[in-house]
Amino acid sequence: MTLNRENVLIEALPYIRDFHDSVMVIKVGGHAMVNPEVMSDIIQDIVLLRFVGIHPIIVHGGGPEISEKMKRMGKESQFVGGLRVTDDETLEIARMVLVGNINTEIVALIGKHGAKGIGLSGKDGKMIIAKKKPFQKIMIENVEHEVDLGWVGDTEIINPELLNILIREGYIPVISPIAMDISGKALNINADTVAGDIAAALKAKKLILMTDVPGLLRDINDRSSRISRVAIDEIDDMVDSGLISGGMIPKMRSAACSVTSGVEKIHIIDGSVSHSILLELFTDTGIGTMVYKKEDE
């Protein structure tokens, strides 16, 4: 049965009350980012969160845009375990796309919808201090190889001081996942991982990871096979069995670390669904996959 307008608002009321004055970290990414209409809907949702008393922080990726830019420059993208291999040229392209293009576009959209956005990278205010990832072990034709991911980092320290100042003043921070090591060298970090690290540092109420699928699927070819709830102690077995694979691995591992570190709930949702954030947060049924601790049931 279709809800009347007033019933939609009444259904949302307890969620709005519960979430008021809380921090939510929203990772925006996937192919929804190359669709201006979908991106506008996403930012409109985030601005609405701000005006009902929630403090949203946006972390954005840019994988499809980086791959497209590399293709146009005659360079092939390589991935290991869902992470992009990043040499000097790839890092420069990633910085150009993430900081120079996507970040400024999101800030402009926030302003268009009536709120105050501010663009940042992990280097600003030493927000994200990272270290270069060690060599990754992969199996090729049953033979183990070590692969250097290049200028790809792991977070060592999150300094949330700047973010706390900005959200207190009513800004929506928009963060590119470019960090720095202790010597000042730029490192590319997976945006899902950055979002999880920031959510954990701020003890966020929610971490929302937007992707191109409805959530975690039992069958990647069947969008109706969505798993609505996953406990964090189930994730390793799901990775070992292959149920979680590719780019979903860093998403789910980031979700598990965030919940362990104090984030209440993680939601993995399809960013291409119109107003998916509002549907996931403010309705009884939700539309994505929620990651949680079993003891919190």
BELVENQUI-V861174 format. One line per field, one symbol per residue. ss: DSSP state (H for helix, E for strand, - for the rest). burial: I if it has 16 or more other ideal C-beta (glycine too) atoms within 10 Angstrom, else O. Layout:
BEGIN
ss = ???
burial = ???
END
This chain:
BEGIN
ss = ----HHHHHHHHHHHHHHH---EEEEEE--HHHH-HHHHHHHHHHHHHHHH---EEEEEE--HHHHHHHHHH------EE--EE-E-HHHHHHHHHHHHHHHHHHHHHHHHH---EEEEEE--HHH-EEEEE---EEEEE--EEEEE--E-EEEEEEE--HHHHHHHH--EEEEEE-EEE-----EEE--HHHHHHHHHHH----EEEEEE-----E--------E--EEEHHHHHHHHHH-----HHHHHHHHHHHHHH----EEEEEE-----HHHHHHH------EEEE-HHH-
burial = OOOOOOOOOOOIOOOOOOIOOIIIIIIIIIOIIOOOOIIOIIIIIIIIIIOOOIIIIIIIIIIIIIIOIIOOOOOOIOOIOIIIIIOOOIIOIIIOIIIOOIIOIIIOIIOOIOIOIIIIIIIIOIIIIIOOIOOOOOOOOOOOOOOOIIIIIOIOOIOIOOIOOIIOOOIIIIIIIIIIOOOOOIIIIIIIIIIIIIIIIIOIIIIIIIIOIIIIIOOOOOOOOIIOOIIIOIIOOIOOOOIIOOIIIIIIIIIIIIIOOOIIIIIIIIIIIOOIIIIIIIOOOIIIIIIIOOOOO
END
